[in-house]
Amino acid sequence: MTLQLVPSPAPADASAPTSGEQPTPSVVHHGSEPAWAPWAALANHGKIIIEDGDGNRYVVIAEARLNALEAAALSSDVTPTPAAVRLTAREQGVLQLIADGHHGASAAAHLGLAVNTVTQHLVAVRRKYAVTSTAAAVALAREGEVVT
């Protein structure tokens, strides 16, 4: 497998480094090359973007930076406003049936879906509203006039 280490985008007028400035290296890592050589060359840029042969991109950052990002995400009390949440038509339909008093199996039978499919739609709805219960999601959806 060949992984191409993709440098961070440079400004449009930065075709050549100015005096004392190091160019952002672009390195292709083949399995036979020393694995850490390209990593060390790019480490001073704060992140490494790896692109595989299929075009998938992976970002490598320092563990301390990852820990800081995770801590910030856990400590933030950012809850999406009901109006900002976008549900698919199916998620909205499932949530409306739940709001009308149907349980999961009843909603599934009404929509001609498997119970597990309805469950997964409700999981997605709770994730989008950043809540842990369907009742809380229904309350927020009512507030945002997504369901009646």
Stockholm file with secondary structure:
# STOCKHOLM 1.0

chainA/1-148         MTLQLVPSPAPADASAPTSGEQPTPSVVHHGSEPAWAPWAALANHGKIIIEDGDGNRYVVIAEARLNALEAAALSSDVTPTPAAVRLTAREQGVLQLIADGHHGASAAAHLGLAVNTVTQHLVAVRRKYAVTSTAAAVALAREGEVVT
#=GR chainA/1-148 SS CEEEEECCCCCTTCSSCCTTCCCCCCEEEETTSCTHHHHHHHGGGSEEEEECTTSCEEEEECHHHHHHHHHHHHHCCCCCCGGGCCCCHHHHHHHHHHHTTCCHHHHHHHHTCCHHHHHHHHHHHHHHHTCSCHHHHHHHHHHTTSCC
#=GC SS_cons         CEEEEECCCCCTTCSSCCTTCCCCCCEEEETTSCTHHHHHHHGGGSEEEEECTTSCEEEEECHHHHHHHHHHHHHCCCCCCGGGCCCCHHHHHHHHHHHTTCCHHHHHHHHTCCHHHHHHHHHHHHHHHTCSCHHHHHHHHHHTTSCC
//
